[in-house]
Amino acid sequence: MKKSFKIFTGSSSHLLGQKVAKKLGVKLGQAEITRFADGECRVRIEEEVKSGTIFVLHSTCPPVDENLMELCLLGDTLKRNEAKKLVAIVPYLGYSRQDKVHRKGECLSAAFAAKMIELSGFDELITFDVHSEKALHFFKIPTQNLSAVPVLCEAMRALLHAKGKTTDWAIVAPDKGAMSRARELAKNLGASAVFIEKERDLLTGRLKIKGVKGEIAGKNLVICDDMITSGGTLVLAADFLKRQKAAQILACATHPLLVKSASEDLQRSSIKEVIVTDAIPLPKEKCFPKLQIVSVAPLVASVILSSV
Ligand code: R5P
């Protein structure tokens, strides 16, 4: 028997939600999300949610605190409207980089964010390419960390094909955290893998490359990361790889945060193309000619179907 479900979106994921709804042949749930003049968020659910599974699709991307609060208010309001099973689909899970106490006296923000989401009434959480799996260990509700690598891989394969370059590619992990993703992409594309050892000064944020493992000279390289924040990691890695006589350099990442001058810096860099997903919405002003956006909507649609 077909189970019923409804999908509500927060303001960071309306466009993605529309694509998902179209794929599934359903209408998005009606909610009114407004803000008071001082920025306080107000949520009102405009339809009946008492039966079936209720999904809330909303990335807690920048402005992270506003979006996290909006997610929590959506959850709480749906529970107050007597939703029975509430699933948060948070394609980008903000605060997941603060998964440990680095310096004595510091907050453990990933744990606190998990507590807030749970307290809002969610029964499950689904995310994509979370920065740190550890951030999910703070949840007591079931969580799933899905991989957007298959969609990045498909787009990358098409790009390489269009360039007539199907061999002699290597996938680069720009730091330790990116190694498993780079390995997965390399396996999918039949390429080799290169690992860069990166160090970030926690106080200044300054990046340094300490070493590299793998063949670079003459190779076409794809740098693969979970997120692009300031773009510093990609630009630093590309400059380093160029100095080591790499041929062409491309890049891909699931989450395009693209803060500060990331878009301009990437456009100016030696990276030829950058592929990202729509797990985070990108306003026009953050897009740049080298950027290609692929959609995680089919993955979200299929996880919804398999969860009801
Ligand atoms: C770091 O561990 C992450 O995986 C990314 O490499 C990092 O967040 C990218 O940040 P940025 O673009 O500012 O270098």
Residues whose N, C-alpha, C, O or C-beta is under 5 A from the ligand:
A	BS01	R5P	G177 D225 D226 M227 I228 T229 S230 G231 G232 T233
